[in-house]
Every structure is written in C-alpha cells, then in structure tokens.
Amino acid sequence: MRKFLPLFAASLLLGACTLAPDYERPGAPIPQNWPSGPAYGEAAEKGVDLAELGWRDFFLSDAMRGLIEQALENNRDLREAVLNVERARALYRVQRAELLPAIRGEGNMARERIPGDLSGTGQPVTGTRYGVQASVAAYELDLFGRVQSLNERALRDYFATEEARRAAQITLIAEVANAYLTLKADQRLLKLTEETLAAQEDSYKLIQMSFDRGVSSKLELAQAQTAVETARVNSYAFVRQVAQDRNALALLVGAPIDETALDDAQGIENLIADLPVGLPSDLLENRPDIRQAEHLLRGANANIGAARAAFFPRIALTASGGTASSSLSGLFEPGSGAWSFMPQISIPIFEGGKNLANLRAAEVEREIHIARYEGAIQTAFREVADALAGQGTYEGQVAAQRALVEATAESYALAERRYRSGIDSYLTLLDAQRSLYAAQQELIRIQLAQVSNTVNLYKVLGGGGLEHTTEEAAQ
C-alpha cells in the first residue's frame, strides 16, 4: 500500500485546482445612498450596528423576553430550520469524504471443487483458500477538480442553510414581539370600548328617565340606544380579536403560555428600547437572507466547475494488498503476500450532448442565483427604507394624534355642558363622543404601528441573531 500513497497525495494536491470560474460578487442593484426627504428626518451618516444588539437588551418587557425564549425553544418552524442545518452538515461530510480514499479491511474464506477435466491432473481437486486484505475501491484521482467542486457546492449549501436558520430565528423573534404588542394594543382597545359602552349605557339611562318625564324626545332616546348597541358590537369584536391574538401568540411560542403575563392591558410605548436615529452601516453583512443568497450563488458557481470537468478523462484507482494462503496458519507466513492494482480511465467520446446540456444547466442555474441575490438586496433595501421612513414620521404622527385626542376630549366636554344646559341637541353630544372614541382608537393603533415599525427596523437591519449585546456595540 505504501507504493500507492504518493498517487493518493498527488490526487489531493491536484484536486485543489478546479475548473470553476473565479467568483465575483455581483454589484448591488440599489442606489448608492439611502433615501432622503421629509419622511426620513435628519439621520446620522452612520448608524449603530443593530445586528450586534442582543434581543434581551432590545426588548425591555420580562413577559416578552419569556415568550421569545419559549418560542426559540419550542417553535416548530425554527426547529425544522435547525434540523435542516444538521442535515446539510451531514450531507457536506458525505461529499467531503469523496476527497479521501475509502480503505476497507476484508477477510474471506473460499472453498471450491474443480472438476477433473479442468484441474489439469485428470482428478477432481477440492481446496480451501483464506485471505486478509485492505482495499481501496474506485478512488477517483481528482485531476480536474470535479470532486472538489462538488465539495464546494455542498459546503455552500450548508452555509446557506445555516443562514436560513438565522433568518428564521430573527423573523420568529420579531413575529413574537409584534404578536405580543398587537395583543396588548387590542386589550387596550377592548378596555376603551368597555369604558365607552359603560358611559353610553349611563347616558341611555339618563335619557330614558328624561323621556319618561316628557323632557327628552323619542329621537334622542333612539339615538342613545343606537350608541349603546354600536359600542356593544365593538366590544364583542374586540373580545374575539383578543382571543385570536392569544391563539396566534401561542402558535408562535409553540407551547402553553403564561396567561398571567397577558391579562394586564398596559401601555406598549415602553416595551422596547429606543433605537438611535442613523443609517445602517453595512446591510450586506448583517442580513442573513442576503448572505444565504450569496452562498447559494457561490455553490452554483462551483457547480459549473464540476460540469466542465465532465468533459475531461476520469481516472479511478482500485487497489488491494494483503495475504492469501490455503490454510489459516499460513496467512502470515513469508511469501503469502498478495496485492493488486487496477487503474481505470474513462474518456467521454460521445454523450449525445449530455455534458454540454449539463454545463448549460449549471450556467443558467448561476444566472438564476444572481437574480435571486440581487432581488434579496433590493428587497432588503426597500424594507430598510420603509422602516426608516416610519422611524422618521411616526413620532410626529403620534404627537399630532395625541393633540387631536385632547382637542376632541375638550370638544366632547363642551358639547356635554351645552347639552345639559339645553343649548344643543343630543345629536351634537353624540357626534362629539363618537369623534373622541374614534380619535382614542386611532391613537392606540398609531402607537402600535410606531412600536411595530421599530421592531421591524431592528429585524430588517439584522437584529435578533444574538441574545446579548457584544462588547463593541455596548461601547
């Protein structure tokens, strides 16, 4: 076997060279600068690297952190992504094993009878043969890098699967956070609706008493009842919505959730950390979906090398060495050594265009992955730009909506005093109450949109991959 080791070593060195084209990262098909204008405010030239901000430091609610931790443990989609990584790692190891010769140890015993007319002696011969040997079966000398290219393809598939797992984790964390925030917002809307219903019922009772005394009209009584029933309809709708929010959150978490952490209809404004206003520093390095697309592109590039190598001869070596004897005791006696060496060369002469078609398919596959890579960059650019536009406008919108709530509240108070003084009709008071209720609802919805936009900005800039903030980011 020592005679064959130099051949194996030479094949490993030659396998380091492939026929794959040199990889060049495609240019990013997006503008050189981030969008600017009234929607984006005055942002710093370079923002904080949110990919290094741990999710435990970004989400400030203990209940939210607990739900995210449960989801990372139990969510079935994330579990599938983790298992895909394990499978890709195993497949890569299978392909990598092709770079080395497979050596097997074998032992055998054969007993045979040779007829007399074939034995050369005229008499039948019966004999037994024992053998022990180590063999290398059909080891390919990777002269043109075919196996090396396939190994590179498997490696890139593994890396891409790992990036897909990171992307799934980041998405899951953002989905759990947004589901929790939506539940909290709907709980506040339910509470507001119940308070409005109680106020409407009190008004209805007062108008009923006035109607019984002949002070209020039948129209005012009907208007008051209409307001009560409208509020009751809204109450049932929000009760259902809160229940559905709980179900959606339980599905994301993948396990029973602690109901005590969900009952308090607290505000959502202080559940996450404020993000510093600034432009993302390196989108291509922080987004796992972009890195995944690039790994797949590099794998498709390597696959072209394997397709090109199919046009050249393939040399396979089969060798064995050991001992053979007609008796067990003679296996390791002097002179019992046996070996064989069988190189085989395969030269493509006529394949009916198969190799050309495989090469063309590999080249088209690379073009497909280039398009997907560029599409991933464009999608990421749009998502970040949208989130930055939200960051630059939601604060002002919330402030304006809060001022609108204060104004409508004052208008409602004045309408109520004028109605009780007999100056205005109940319809004027009812319109003012409806305007206040609608403004309060819209404030809660805009606050939810603002907080959700901050969560999405954290996600689209690669945040959520780390549990704790790195030291560099903390500084």
C-alpha positions in Angstrom: 0.0 0.0 0.0 3.0 2.3 0.5 3.5 2.3 -3.2 0.1 3.8 -3.8 0.2 6.6 -1.2 2.1 9.0 -3.4 -0.6 8.7 -6.0 -3.3 9.5 -3.4 -1.3 12.5 -2.2 -0.8 13.8 -5.7 -4.6 13.5 -6.4 -5.3 15.6 -3.3 -2.9 18.3 -4.5 -4.4 18.3 -8.0 -7.9 18.4 -6.5 -7.2 21.8 -5.1 -7.4 23.2 -8.6 -10.9 23.3 -10.2 -12.3 24.4 -13.5 -14.9 26.6 -11.7 -14.9 30.3 -12.9 -13.4 32.8 -10.5 -16.2 34.1 -8.2 -17.0 37.8 -8.4 -19.7 39.3 -6.2 -22.3 41.0 -8.4 -22.8 44.7 -7.9 -25.6 45.8 -5.7 -28.6 46.9 -7.9 -29.6 49.6 -5.4 -28.9 53.4 -5.1 -25.5 54.4 -3.6 -27.3 56.4 -0.9 -30.2 55.8 1.3 -33.4 57.8 0.5 -33.7 61.3 1.9 -36.5 63.8 2.3 -39.2 64.8 4.8 -40.1 61.2 5.7 -36.6 60.4 6.8 -35.7 63.3 9.1 -32.1 64.2 9.8 -30.2 60.9 10.3 -26.6 60.5 11.1 -24.3 59.3 8.3 -23.6 56.0 10.0 -26.0 54.2 12.3 -25.4 51.7 15.1 -24.8 48.1 14.0 -28.1 46.6 15.2 -27.0 43.1 14.3 -24.8 43.2 17.4 -27.6 44.5 19.7 -28.9 41.4 21.7 -32.6 40.9 21.8 -32.6 40.7 25.5 -31.3 44.3 25.6 -33.7 45.5 22.9 -36.9 44.1 24.4 -37.5 45.6 27.8 -40.5 43.6 28.9 -39.8 40.5 31.0 -43.0 38.9 29.7 -41.9 39.5 26.1 -38.5 38.1 26.8 -40.0 35.0 28.4 -42.3 34.4 25.3 -39.3 34.9 22.9 -37.3 32.4 24.9 -40.1 29.9 24.8 -40.5 30.4 21.1 -36.8 29.8 20.4 -37.2 26.5 22.3 -40.5 25.2 21.0 -41.4 26.8 17.7 -41.8 24.1 15.1 -40.7 26.2 12.1 -37.5 27.1 13.8 -36.9 23.5 14.9 -37.3 22.5 11.3 -34.7 25.1 10.3 -32.3 23.8 12.9 -32.8 20.2 11.7 -32.2 21.4 8.1 -28.8 22.7 9.2 -28.0 19.3 10.8 -28.9 17.5 7.6 -26.9 19.9 5.4 -23.9 19.4 7.7 -24.2 15.6 7.4 -24.5 15.8 3.6 -21.5 18.0 3.4 -19.5 15.5 5.4 -20.7 12.8 3.0 -19.5 14.8 0.0 -16.2 15.7 1.7 -15.4 12.1 2.2 -15.1 11.7 -1.6 -11.8 13.7 -1.4 -10.2 10.9 0.5 -9.7 7.2 -0.5 -12.0 4.8 1.3 -9.9 2.0 2.8 -11.7 -1.2 3.8 -10.4 -4.2 5.6 -11.6 -7.6 4.4 -11.3 -11.2 5.4 -12.5 -14.1 3.4 -12.6 -17.8 3.1 -13.4 -19.7 -0.1 -13.8 -23.5 -0.5 -14.1 -24.8 -4.1 -14.1 -28.0 -6.1 -12.6 -28.1 -9.6 -13.7 -30.9 -11.9 -11.0 -33.3 -13.2 -11.2 -32.2 -16.8 -10.4 -28.6 -15.7 -7.8 -29.4 -12.9 -5.0 -30.5 -15.3 -4.5 -33.7 -13.3 -7.5 -35.6 -14.5 -8.7 -35.8 -11.0 -11.2 -33.5 -9.2 -9.5 -31.1 -6.8 -11.0 -29.7 -3.7 -9.3 -26.8 -1.9 -9.7 -24.0 0.6 -8.3 -20.5 0.4 -8.1 -17.9 3.1 -7.3 -14.2 2.7 -6.9 -11.0 4.6 -6.5 -7.7 2.7 -7.0 -4.0 2.8 -8.5 -2.4 -0.4 -9.2 0.9 -2.0 -12.2 0.7 -4.3 -12.6 3.0 -7.3 -10.9 6.1 -5.8 -11.1 9.0 -8.3 -8.0 11.0 -9.0 -9.5 14.5 -9.0 -7.2 15.8 -11.7 -9.7 18.4 -12.9 -11.4 19.3 -9.7 -14.7 17.6 -10.2 -14.9 16.2 -6.7 -13.5 19.4 -5.2 -16.2 21.5 -7.0 -18.9 19.2 -5.7 -17.4 19.5 -2.2 -17.5 23.3 -2.5 -21.1 23.2 -3.6 -22.1 21.1 -0.6 -20.2 23.4 1.7 -22.0 26.4 0.3 -25.4 24.7 0.7 -24.5 24.0 4.3 -23.6 27.7 4.9 -26.8 28.8 3.2 -28.9 26.5 5.4 -27.2 28.0 8.5 -28.0 31.5 7.3 -31.6 30.4 6.7 -31.8 29.2 10.3 -30.5 32.6 11.4 -33.1 34.4 9.2 -35.8 32.1 10.7 -34.7 33.0 14.2 -34.7 36.7 13.5 -38.1 36.6 11.9 -39.5 34.5 14.7 -38.3 36.9 17.4 -39.9 39.8 15.5 -43.2 37.9 15.0 -43.5 37.0 18.7 -42.8 40.6 19.7 -45.3 42.0 17.2 -47.9 39.4 18.2 -47.4 40.4 21.9 -47.7 44.1 21.0 -50.8 43.5 18.9 -52.4 41.6 21.8 -51.6 44.5 24.2 -53.0 47.1 21.8 -56.2 45.1 21.3 -56.5 44.7 25.1 -56.4 48.5 25.4 -58.9 48.9 22.6 -61.2 46.4 24.4 -60.8 48.3 27.6 -61.6 51.6 25.9 -64.6 50.1 24.2 -65.9 48.7 27.5 -65.5 52.1 29.1 -67.3 53.7 26.2 -70.1 51.2 26.5 -70.5 51.9 30.2 -70.6 55.6 29.5 -73.2 55.1 26.7 -75.3 52.9 29.0 -75.3 55.6 31.7 -76.3 58.2 29.1 -79.1 56.0 27.9 -80.5 55.6 31.4 -80.5 59.3 32.0 -82.3 60.0 28.7 -84.7 57.2 29.4 -85.6 58.9 32.7 -85.9 62.3 30.9 -88.1 60.7 28.3 -90.4 59.1 30.9 -90.8 62.7 32.4 -91.5 64.1 29.0 -88.3 66.1 28.8 -86.4 64.1 26.1 -87.8 63.2 22.7 -88.2 59.8 21.2 -85.5 60.6 18.7 -83.0 61.3 21.4 -83.8 58.1 23.1 -83.3 56.2 19.9 -80.0 57.9 19.2 -78.8 57.0 22.7 -79.8 53.3 22.2 -78.0 53.3 18.8 -74.8 54.5 20.5 -75.2 51.8 23.2 -75.6 49.0 20.6 -72.8 50.3 18.5 -70.4 50.2 21.5 -71.7 46.7 22.4 -71.0 45.4 18.8 -67.5 46.8 19.0 -67.0 45.2 22.4 -67.8 41.7 21.1 -65.5 42.3 18.1 -62.5 43.2 20.3 -63.3 40.3 22.7 -63.0 38.0 19.7 -59.8 39.8 18.4 -58.1 39.5 21.8 -58.8 35.7 21.8 -57.5 35.3 18.3 -54.4 37.3 19.3 -53.8 34.9 22.1 -54.1 31.9 19.8 -51.7 33.5 17.3 -49.1 34.1 20.0 -49.5 30.6 21.4 -48.8 29.1 17.9 -45.6 31.2 17.6 -44.4 30.2 21.0 -45.2 26.6 20.3 -46.1 25.8 23.9 -48.7 26.8 26.5 -48.2 30.5 27.5 -48.4 32.1 30.9 -51.8 33.8 30.9 -51.0 36.0 33.8 -48.4 37.8 31.7 -51.1 38.7 29.1 -54.0 39.9 31.2 -52.7 43.4 32.0 -53.8 45.9 29.3 -50.7 48.0 29.9 -49.2 50.5 27.5 -46.9 49.4 24.7 -44.8 52.5 24.4 -42.1 51.4 26.9 -41.8 47.7 26.0 -38.8 48.1 23.6 -35.6 50.2 23.7 -35.3 53.4 21.6 -33.1 52.9 18.5 -30.7 55.7 17.7 -31.6 57.5 14.5 -29.0 56.7 11.9 -28.4 55.0 8.6 -27.5 51.3 8.6 -23.7 50.7 8.3 -23.4 47.5 6.3 -26.7 45.9 5.1 -24.9 43.2 3.1 -23.0 41.9 6.1 -25.9 41.9 8.6 -28.8 40.4 6.6 -28.7 36.6 6.8 -31.1 36.2 3.8 -28.6 38.2 1.7 -25.7 36.0 2.9 -27.8 32.9 2.2 -28.4 34.0 -1.4 -24.7 34.7 -1.9 -23.7 31.2 -0.5 -26.1 29.6 -2.9 -24.7 31.7 -5.7 -21.1 30.6 -4.9 -22.3 27.0 -4.8 -23.9 27.4 -8.2 -20.6 28.9 -9.4 -18.7 25.8 -8.1 -21.2 23.5 -9.8 -20.0 24.9 -13.2 -16.5 23.5 -12.4 -18.0 20.0 -11.9 -19.9 20.3 -15.2 -16.7 21.4 -17.0 -14.7 18.6 -15.5 -17.1 16.1 -17.1 -15.6 16.9 -20.5 -12.2 15.5 -19.4 -11.0 12.0 -18.6 -11.7 10.5 -15.2 -9.1 8.2 -13.6 -10.2 5.8 -10.9 -7.9 3.6 -8.8 -8.7 0.2 -7.3 -6.0 -1.4 -5.2 -5.7 -4.1 -2.6 -3.0 -5.6 -0.6 -2.8 -8.4 2.0 -2.0 -12.1 2.4 -3.5 -15.3 1.0 -3.0 -18.9 1.9 -4.6 -22.3 1.6 -4.6 -22.6 5.5 -5.2 -20.2 8.3 -1.8 -20.9 9.8 -0.1 -19.8 6.6 -1.8 -16.4 6.2 1.2 -14.5 7.7 4.0 -16.8 6.6 6.8 -15.5 4.4 5.7 -15.5 0.7 2.0 -15.2 1.4 1.7 -11.6 0.4 -0.8 -10.7 -2.4 -1.7 -7.4 -4.0 -3.5 -6.0 -7.0 -3.6 -2.6 -8.7 -6.2 -1.7 -11.3 -6.3 1.8 -12.6 -9.2 2.7 -14.9 -9.6 5.7 -17.2 -12.9 6.8 -18.6 -12.8 9.2 -21.6 -16.0 10.8 -22.8 -16.3 10.3 -26.6 -19.9 10.6 -27.4 -22.6 11.5 -24.8 -25.3 12.7 -27.1 -24.9 16.3 -25.9 -25.4 15.4 -22.3 -22.3 17.1 -21.0 -23.0 20.3 -22.9 -26.5 20.3 -21.6 -25.3 19.8 -18.0 -22.9 22.7 -18.4 -25.5 24.9 -19.8 -27.9 24.0 -17.0 -25.2 24.8 -14.4 -24.6 28.2 -16.1 -28.3 29.0 -16.2 -28.5 28.0 -12.5 -25.8 30.5 -11.7 -27.7 33.2 -13.5 -30.8 32.3 -11.5 -29.0 32.7 -8.3 -27.5 36.0 -9.4 -31.1 37.2 -10.0 -32.1 35.9 -6.5 -29.1 37.5 -4.9 -29.8 40.9 -6.5 -33.5 40.5 -5.6 -32.7 39.8 -2.0 -30.6 43.0 -1.9 -33.4 45.1 -3.5 -36.0 43.6 -1.1 -33.7 44.4 1.9 -33.1 47.9 0.7 -36.9 48.5 0.3 -37.6 47.1 3.8 -35.0 49.2 5.5 -36.0 52.3 3.6 -39.7 51.7 4.6 -38.7 51.2 8.3 -36.5 54.4 8.2 -39.4 56.3 6.8 -41.6 55.1 9.6 -38.9 56.0 12.2 -38.8 59.5 10.8 -42.6 60.1 10.8 -44.4 58.0 13.4 -43.2 60.1 16.3 -44.7 63.3 14.8 -47.8 61.4 13.9 -48.3 60.1 17.4 -47.8 63.6 18.8 -50.4 65.0 16.4 -52.9 62.3 17.1 -52.4 62.8 20.9 -53.2 66.5 20.4 -56.3 65.5 18.4 -57.5 63.3 21.2 -57.0 66.2 23.7 -58.9 68.6 21.3 -61.8 66.1 20.8 -61.9 65.5 24.5 -62.3 69.2 25.2 -64.9 69.4 22.4 -66.9 66.5 24.0 -66.8 68.1 27.4 -68.1 71.4 25.9 -70.8 69.6 24.0 -71.9 67.7 27.2 -72.2 71.0 29.1 -74.2 72.7 26.3 -76.5 69.7 26.0 -77.2 69.7 29.8 -77.8 73.4 29.6 -80.3 72.8 26.8 -78.4 74.8 24.2 -77.5 71.9 21.8 -79.3 68.7 20.9 -78.2 65.2 22.0 -77.1 64.5 18.4 -74.3 67.1 18.8 -73.2 65.5 22.0 -73.3 62.0 20.3 -71.2 63.3 17.4 -68.6 64.7 19.8 -68.5 61.4 21.7 -68.1 59.4 18.5 -65.2 61.7 17.4 -63.5 61.2 20.8 -63.8 57.5 20.7 -62.5 57.3 17.1 -59.6 59.5 18.0 -58.7 57.4 21.0 -58.8 54.2 18.9 -56.7 55.7 16.2 -54.1 56.9 18.8 -53.7 53.3 20.1 -53.4 52.0 16.5 -50.7 54.5 15.6 -48.8 53.8 18.7 -48.9 50.1 17.8 -47.7 50.9 14.3 -44.8 53.0 15.7 -43.6 50.3 18.1 -44.0 47.6 15.5 -42.1 49.7 13.0 -39.2 49.9 15.5 -39.3 46.1 15.9 -39.3 45.7 12.1 -36.4 48.1 11.8 -34.4 46.0 14.3 -35.3 42.9 12.2 -34.5 44.2 8.8 -31.1 45.5 9.9 -30.2 42.0 11.1 -31.1 42.4 14.8 -32.2 39.3 16.7 -29.4 36.9 15.9 -27.6 37.5 19.2 -29.1 37.0 22.7 -26.8 39.5 24.4 -25.1 42.7 23.0 -21.5 42.4 22.0 -18.9 44.4 23.9 -18.1 46.5 20.9 -21.7 47.5 20.4 -22.2 48.2 24.1 -19.3 50.6 24.0 
